[in-house]
């Protein structure tokens, strides 16, 4: 949690942009696992954290943009509740920590909103992803669920995105704290993965690195020898020598919840095979090609395409593709091997602000999202700007189901050497991902100390 002045300044900026109306920012309720009192691990809404900073359920906040007042909304815990959860700080004491002038109960807030509506005052709110909060807005405004969605304030949303997009020095410091633990998670994975062990055993050790220091995971761990499954959350395989492991995980900073998001790929045996090394070094080259272009003003879509051309040329050199590199990438034939985007924004959310509308965050009127397979999954296409925090995560995968489908359709047969792919059907995949801060002259790789070069990865696998 930051100093009160940080949250106060953020709310003042928001007020200045909106000028009038009520800016309502809902916190999250608990989410039941299978019945009301057995809940999933709590995670506060990121926009609420950004403006109000409090990690407590069933609260919200609003900014009266006409008066400038910031108000915390919630009900005090009863003694009966605290018998189960222990003594809790009062809402007034929490309000003082974030420089809110007062606290308003949910009942009083409902009356306040009813009066504001009757006076024709505008209440701004963001898109909701929790059903409980949609129901709350339905009840507050006496509208249907579809109207809740229709009435989301686009101007408010764009203002929030504009603020949250650019990372301050103190925000970057929180990401670095998360990355310190994430590095340990990846070193543990490399050291502990060995023949005869299950993915589940090692995954538990990875997660323990975060849990042991009071951090949460920024997202479910992706850890599998089936690296061709892009977001694989199955951990039932047993490792054998010769397996290649793809590990994508990140911790979120304690108390502030800023995310990290790192991927590394490594050999169970501790030594890449010749085939594995060829593909791995090609993905490294794709990433270094992207790095060379990172600076303000450069379109991230163009960076993605440059990495794709690098990958396609490497696959031609290996005999897996043929033809003109420019044509291959323009038509999307390379996406058989590189079917996702090069990266995304990162911050309080691992895919930062995706819940507010991915196209609003990563695209604009000038830069439209492609509908081409592979390129369509690029979450960020806009020009880069100073103080953006992004991921750069090229990958090459050999996905049997996709290869089979394309081969049966003879799709891009002029570019893809399907016969040569027979030797790669059990390969898996390689992805290499770092967290990058765009600076005024280029970039800063915040995760450069996580082993990535072949020799460093192999050394980290030594037990």
Phi and psi in degrees as a GROMACS rama.xvg file:
@    title "Ramachandran Plot"
@    xaxis  label "Phi"
@    yaxis  label "Psi"
@TYPE xy
-89.3615  177.967  UNK-2
-68.0037  155.764  UNK-3
-55.4997  -36.2875  UNK-4
-62.1896  -31.3931  UNK-5
-63.4192  -48.4347  UNK-6
-68.7588  -38.1919  UNK-7
-62.424  -42.8436  UNK-8
-65.2947  -41.377  UNK-9
-61.3963  -42.7945  UNK-10
-68.482  -35.9509  UNK-11
-64.2626  -39.9309  UNK-12
-62.6216  -42.8551  UNK-13
-62.2612  -44.9217  UNK-14
-59.8663  -43.7231  UNK-15
-62.9045  -35.3286  UNK-16
-73.7224  -41.9117  UNK-17
-78.5254  -34.9874  UNK-18
74.2278  -41.6499  UNK-19
-147.757  165.435  UNK-20
92.9466  -172.8  UNK-21
-115.359  120.354  UNK-22
-95.5575  104.409  UNK-23
-97.5608  126.185  UNK-24
-124.991  112.247  UNK-25
-84.2972  135.878  UNK-26
-81.2816  178.193  UNK-27
-96.4824  146.638  UNK-28
-85.2789  168.988  UNK-29
-64.7563  151.143  UNK-30
-116.108  115.429  UNK-31
-62.9651  139.5  UNK-32
-79.3872  -48.5354  UNK-33
-151.748  -9.12742  UNK-34
-157.18  166.409  UNK-35
-54.8862  -40.8174  UNK-36
-92.5123  0.133866  UNK-37
-110.85  94.7901  UNK-38
-103.733  156.621  UNK-39
-69.339  158.262  UNK-40
-52.5001  132.6  UNK-41
-74.9156  137.352  UNK-42
-135.958  119.762  UNK-43
-69.469  151.801  UNK-44
-61.2624  136.745  UNK-45
-69.8241  -36.8889  UNK-46
-68.8591  -35.6687  UNK-47
-64.2024  -42.7193  UNK-48
-59.5022  -38.9059  UNK-49
-64.9624  -41.3207  UNK-50
-98.1522  -24.8783  UNK-51
-124.657  -18.3732  UNK-52
70.1496  3.30183  UNK-53
-100.332  128.943  UNK-54
-97.6083  69.1055  UNK-55
-139.418  139.846  UNK-56
-80.1739  161.753  UNK-57
62.4075  32.582  UNK-58
-127.801  165.868  UNK-59
-152.94  -178.022  UNK-60
-152.445  157.101  UNK-61
-142.748  156.232  UNK-62
-117.149  121.043  UNK-63
-83.105  101.685  UNK-64
-71.2143  -12.7195  UNK-65
-85.8375  -36.848  UNK-66
-99.4937  -21.1106  UNK-67
87.2906  2.63279  UNK-68
-79.5359  137.606  UNK-69
-108.297  132.819  UNK-70
-130.509  135.009  UNK-71
-92.4977  134.242  UNK-72
-110.291  133.73  UNK-73
167.532  171.638  UNK-74
-115.932  141.146  UNK-75
-66.5275  146.393  UNK-76
-66.4886  140.735  UNK-77
-82.0746  164.914  UNK-78
-60.8312  -39.0191  UNK-79
-58.5015  -40.1891  UNK-80
-69.2183  -41.3178  UNK-81
-71.3323  -16.2263  UNK-82
-59.152  -34.8218  UNK-83
-88.6392  -34.5114  UNK-84
-113.749  -2.8401  UNK-85
89.076  168.829  UNK-86
-63.4346  136.804  UNK-87
-123.432  151.054  UNK-88
-65.0624  151.088  UNK-89
-71.3311  156.326  UNK-90
-64.1581  -33.9262  UNK-91
-63.802  -39.1685  UNK-92
-67.5515  -35.5388  UNK-93
-69.015  -38.5722  UNK-94
-60.8807  -38.3293  UNK-95
-65.571  -31.2561  UNK-96
-67.2094  -22.1724  UNK-97
-117.792  13.7565  UNK-98
62.1292  39.9985  UNK-99
-90.9276  139.804  UNK-100
-72.5544  -31.7503  UNK-101
-161.094  173.738  UNK-102
-115.442  141.486  UNK-103
-126.948  131.276  UNK-104
-69.6328  161.366  UNK-105
-61.7523  -36.8888  UNK-106
-65.1934  -45.1865  UNK-107
-65.4334  -37.7395  UNK-108
-64.6015  -40.1988  UNK-109
-60.2791  -39.8459  UNK-110
-67.5084  -39.3077  UNK-111
-61.768  -45.574  UNK-112
-66.2438  -39.7589  UNK-113
-59.7862  -44.0923  UNK-114
-66.2246  -41.1907  UNK-115
-61.799  -41.5632  UNK-116
-62.1156  -42.18  UNK-117
-66.1091  -24.2312  UNK-118
-89.4649  0.372616  UNK-119
78.6089  18.095  UNK-120
-79.0585  143.954  UNK-121
-86.9933  129.683  UNK-122
-105.713  119.681  UNK-123
-91.9332  135.171  UNK-124
-145.434  162.307  UNK-125
-94.1879  167.252  UNK-126
-60.8133  141.712  UNK-127
-110.513  141.572  UNK-128
-116.587  -7.2084  UNK-129
-102.412  128.243  UNK-130
-59.5873  -36.3738  UNK-131
-61.7829  -36.5584  UNK-132
-76.3801  -30.4337  UNK-133
-64.0802  -43.5238  UNK-134
-63.0161  -38.1427  UNK-135
-61.0923  -45.356  UNK-136
-68.1808  -36.5563  UNK-137
-56.4629  -46.5527  UNK-138
-69.464  -40.2869  UNK-139
-64.2929  -42.1453  UNK-140
-104.782  -0.301665  UNK-141
54.5199  51.0867  UNK-142
-130.731  169.587  UNK-143
-83.1567  167.829  UNK-144
-60.9418  -39.471  UNK-145
-65.6353  -35.3426  UNK-146
-70.9414  -32.3879  UNK-147
-57.1459  -44.7568  UNK-148
-67.0258  -43.7051  UNK-149
-65.3501  -30.5807  UNK-150
-90.356  4.87859  UNK-151
-57.2649  132.927  UNK-152
-80.541  111.339  UNK-153
-66.3036  -41.4126  UNK-154
-63.6882  -41.8906  UNK-155
-62.2037  -45.9071  UNK-156
-58.9275  -46.8987  UNK-157
-64.3237  -34.2687  UNK-158
-67.7394  -42.8475  UNK-159
-62.8319  -44.8143  UNK-160
-59.4122  -44.806  UNK-161
-59.3359  -39.6881  UNK-162
-71.8161  -48.6208  UNK-163
-72.6327  -20.0587  UNK-164
-65.8493  -39.1022  UNK-165
-95.6894  123.695  UNK-166
-92.3859  132.065  UNK-167
-80.4936  170.924  UNK-168
-59.802  -41.431  UNK-169
-71.0576  -29.9541  UNK-170
-68.701  -43.8844  UNK-171
-61.6298  -36.6272  UNK-172
-62.001  -36.2573  UNK-173
-68.7357  -40.3997  UNK-174
-61.7738  -39.693  UNK-175
-63.1277  -37.2225  UNK-176
-61.0942  -44.0469  UNK-177
-62.7109  -40.3214  UNK-178
-67.1259  -27.8521  UNK-179
-59.6785  -42.0762  UNK-180
-76.7764  -38.1789  UNK-181
-60.6245  -37.965  UNK-182
-58.3503  -44.3604  UNK-183
-62.8006  -37.2754  UNK-184
-60.8757  -42.275  UNK-185
-75.0969  -35.9827  UNK-186
-65.5507  -39.138  UNK-187
-60.8282  -43.7888  UNK-188
-60.0211  -45.6893  UNK-189
-65.9982  -40.1416  UNK-190
-73.6573  -37.5754  UNK-191
-93.6739  -12.6498  UNK-192
-80.3799  117.19  UNK-193
-151.288  160.239  UNK-194
-54.9096  135.184  UNK-195
95.6688  -17.4629  UNK-196
-88.8374  152.413  UNK-197
-91.6769  156.906  UNK-198
-57.8479  -38.897  UNK-199
-60.148  -42.6125  UNK-200
-59.2408  -47.2323  UNK-201
-73.2227  -38.3432  UNK-202
-57.7056  -38.2341  UNK-203
-63.1773  -38.0665  UNK-204
-69.0775  -36.4508  UNK-205
-62.2662  -49.7174  UNK-206
-62.9324  -34.7243  UNK-207
-60.9215  -30.8556  UNK-208
-59.8489  -37.9363  UNK-209
-78.6919  -47.4373  UNK-210
-61.6542  -36.5907  UNK-211
-66.1101  -19.2729  UNK-212
-112.167  17.5277  UNK-213
76.8457  19.5748  UNK-214
-100.969  153.204  UNK-215
-95.9253  163.787  UNK-216
-76.8843  141.721  UNK-217
-74.4204  -19.6479  UNK-218
-168.78  162.899  UNK-219
-60.0052  138.965  UNK-220
-64.8942  134.05  UNK-221
-104.065  113.826  UNK-222
-151.259  105.975  UNK-223
-162.007  149.934  UNK-224
-80.6464  -5.87646  UNK-225
-97.7173  66.008  UNK-226
-68.0556  -11.1775  UNK-227
-73.3034  -14.4518  UNK-228
-88.7266  106.213  UNK-229
-57.8636  -42.9951  UNK-230
-119.004  56.0436  UNK-231
-71.9302  119.605  UNK-232
-117.001  23.3083  UNK-233
-97.5703  130.182  UNK-234
-121.984  31.3996  UNK-235
-94.8787  -2.54833  UNK-236
-79.2544  152.739  UNK-237
-104.162  133.804  UNK-238
-74.6616  144.852  UNK-239
-131.144  153.486  UNK-240
-57.939  137.705  UNK-241
101.932  -16.8659  UNK-242
-73.664  148.266  UNK-243
-110.842  129.342  UNK-244
-109.457  129.976  UNK-245
-104.148  124.079  UNK-246
-125.938  114.456  UNK-247
-123.795  108.042  UNK-248
-156.26  162.591  UNK-249
-162.08  143.52  UNK-250
-87.1343  158.368  UNK-251
-111.696  141.839  UNK-252
-60.7644  140.404  UNK-253
-61.2652  132.446  UNK-254
74.8517  -41.5898  UNK-255
-91.3205  -27.819  UNK-256
72.4722  15.9133  UNK-257
-66.436  138.021  UNK-258
-93.6357  156.78  UNK-259
-126.058  160.502  UNK-260
-157.266  97.6236  UNK-261
-124.484  139.665  UNK-262
-124.782  135.689  UNK-263
-134.875  153.799  UNK-264
-128.072  134.612  UNK-265
-150.26  159.966  UNK-266
-90.6063  136.794  UNK-267
-59.5842  -39.0104  UNK-268
-71.3323  -14.0236  UNK-269
90.0244  -1.06225  UNK-270
-141.6  123.395  UNK-271
-65.3593  139.549  UNK-272
-72.5431  168.343  UNK-273
-58.5845  -45.5337  UNK-274
-63.7162  -44.8781  UNK-275
-62.3935  -41.8501  UNK-276
-64.0942  -39.1324  UNK-277
-59.7201  -47.1722  UNK-278
-71.387  -41.3573  UNK-279
-60.2988  -47.1835  UNK-280
-67.5873  -27.051  UNK-281
-69.1473  -40.9648  UNK-282
-65.778  -39.503  UNK-283
-57.5437  -41.4557  UNK-284
-66.6967  -37.1678  UNK-285
-60.9707  -41.7088  UNK-286
-69.2588  -42.364  UNK-287
-65.6561  -33.5795  UNK-288
-60.9691  -43.0095  UNK-289
-64.4675  -44.4622  UNK-290
-56.8485  -38.6863  UNK-291
-61.8252  -21.5712  UNK-292
-98.9407  -7.83716  UNK-293
-74.7475  112.312  UNK-294
-169.944  161.495  UNK-295
-56.6267  139.606  UNK-296
96.718  -17.3147  UNK-297
-86.5163  130.221  UNK-298
-66.1557  129.784  UNK-299
-69.999  -25.239  UNK-300
-62.1582  -40.598  UNK-301
-66.9707  -35.1341  UNK-302
-64.2872  -43.9345  UNK-303
-57.3191  -46.5657  UNK-304
-66.4814  -34.218  UNK-305
-65.6291  -42.0888  UNK-306
-64.1677  -38.5201  UNK-307
-64.4594  -41.3544  UNK-308
-64.3284  -39.2465  UNK-309
-60.8787  -45.3828  UNK-310
-63.1495  -42.8009  UNK-311
-63.4824  -41.9762  UNK-312
-63.3466  -40.2663  UNK-313
-64.0784  -38.107  UNK-314
-68.9761  -32.2279  UNK-315
-64.5463  -45.1701  UNK-316
-61.3373  -28.8124  UNK-317
-88.0474  -2.13988  UNK-318
83.4419  11.8935  UNK-319
-93.1413  -19.0644  UNK-320
-135.876  167.889  UNK-321
-152.398  160.486  UNK-322
107.056  -169.612  UNK-323
-80.1855  126.959  UNK-324
-60.2241  -42.6918  UNK-325
-59.715  -43.5466  UNK-326
-66.2688  -42.217  UNK-327
-56.0065  -47.6514  UNK-328
-75.5478  -38.9978  UNK-329
-59.7826  -39.682  UNK-330
-87.2848  -13.959  UNK-331
89.0077  16.9632  UNK-332
-66.915  -29.8084  UNK-333
-65.3485  -20.6012  UNK-334
-67.3999  -11.5839  UNK-335
-58.6326  -33.7329  UNK-336
-103.792  -23.8897  UNK-337
-131.486  75.0399  UNK-338
-90.664  13.2742  UNK-339
-131.749  174.418  UNK-340
-77.6844  162.169  UNK-341
-72.1854  -24.1442  UNK-342
173.48  -173.181  UNK-343
-156.68  167.562  UNK-344
-70.0124  151.91  UNK-345
-139.433  148.539  UNK-346
-176.797  -121.84  UNK-347
-66.3507  -29.4607  UNK-348
-106.809  147.246  UNK-349
-64.8226  -39.327  UNK-350
-104.303  90.9046  UNK-351
-59.73  123.759  UNK-352
65.3074  18.7774  UNK-353
-56.9644  -32.3564  UNK-354
-66.9475  -18.0726  UNK-355
-87.4677  -9.90734  UNK-356
123.696  102.817  UNK-357
-58.0747  -39.0038  UNK-358
-69.5342  -29.5732  UNK-359
-69.1064  -29.8227  UNK-360
-84.3438  -43.4829  UNK-361
-105.297  -8.00322  UNK-362
-134.92  176.629  UNK-363
-152.377  -176.672  UNK-364
-63.1277  -32.4778  UNK-365
-82.1868  -33.9208  UNK-366
-113.706  108.368  UNK-367
-97.127  150.173  UNK-368
-75.1423  136.956  UNK-369
-74.8765  155.414  UNK-370
-104.317  3.09514  UNK-371
-74.0058  138.014  UNK-372
-54.245  132.983  UNK-373
93.8574  -66.5447  UNK-374
-64.0014  -29.0129  UNK-375
-62.1627  -22.8433  UNK-376
-90.0146  4.19286  UNK-377
-72.8018  115.425  UNK-378
-81.9626  -16.7364  UNK-379
-132.37  116.81  UNK-380
-118.292  -14.2754  UNK-381
-66.1457  162.465  UNK-382
-60.5923  145.593  UNK-383
-73.819  151.128  UNK-384
-137.292  156.648  UNK-385
-59.6381  138.604  UNK-386
76.7552  12.8554  UNK-387
-79.6948  142.94  UNK-388
-114.746  120.231  UNK-389
-134.064  167.686  UNK-390
-103.679  149.881  UNK-391
-125.593  108.966  UNK-392
-141.69  69.9341  UNK-393
-68.1783  158.969  UNK-394
-157.101  157.06  UNK-395
-131.901  131.281  UNK-396
-135.49  151.834  UNK-397
-120.653  96.1064  UNK-398
-101.145  102.179  UNK-399
-52.5834  -43.3345  UNK-400
-62.3253  -42.2852  UNK-401
-71.5284  -41.8303  UNK-402
-60.2907  -44.3178  UNK-403
-61.0911  -44.6726  UNK-404
-62.1275  -47.6827  UNK-405
-67.3247  -38.6205  UNK-406
-64.4895  -42.4458  UNK-407
-63.3534  -31.9006  UNK-408
-87.9167  -2.31763  UNK-409
56.4909  33.7464  UNK-410
-73.7455  128.385  UNK-411
52.8576  36.0157  UNK-412
-62.7586  -23.3591  UNK-413
-72.0387  -15.9647  UNK-414
-113.614  -23.8723  UNK-415
-111.011  126.711  UNK-416
-89.6226  86.1311  UNK-417
-62.808  -34.2164  UNK-418
-63.1024  -36.6728  UNK-419
-69.6666  -20.4183  UNK-420
-75.2892  -11.4995  UNK-421
-56.9888  -31.5394  UNK-422
-82.3627  1.49783  UNK-423
-120.28  5.99212  UNK-424
-66.5859  -20.2103  UNK-425
-110.994  18.2049  UNK-426
-70.7507  -45.6143  UNK-427
98.0273  -129.737  UNK-428
-159.86  163.332  UNK-429
-129.109  127.753  UNK-430
-135.044  139.619  UNK-431
-130.24  123.047  UNK-432
-134.059  134.162  UNK-433
-129.344  159.922  UNK-434
-102.062  124.084  UNK-435
-123.53  129.205  UNK-436
-98.8789  125.034  UNK-437
-80.6428  125.939  UNK-438
-103.882  -179.117  UNK-439
-69.8628  -19.8145  UNK-440
-117.124  -12.3729  UNK-441
-179.562  -111.861  UNK-442
-155.88  163.597  UNK-443
-129.666  119.702  UNK-444
-83.2216  105.003  UNK-445
-73.8743  -16.2488  UNK-446
-114.98  26.7365  UNK-447
-64.3506  -18.9132  UNK-448
-88.979  4.41966  UNK-449
-88.6308  120.283  UNK-450
-49.36  135.765  UNK-451
-143.755  -39.1299  UNK-452
-64.8398  150.562  UNK-453
-50.899  -50.7417  UNK-454
-63.1904  -37.5256  UNK-455
-69.932  -39.9579  UNK-456
-64.4929  -47.0359  UNK-457
-61.9543  -37.328  UNK-458
-66.4397  -36.9387  UNK-459
-70.0562  -20.1327  UNK-460
-83.417  -6.83669  UNK-461
-68.6887  132.578  UNK-462
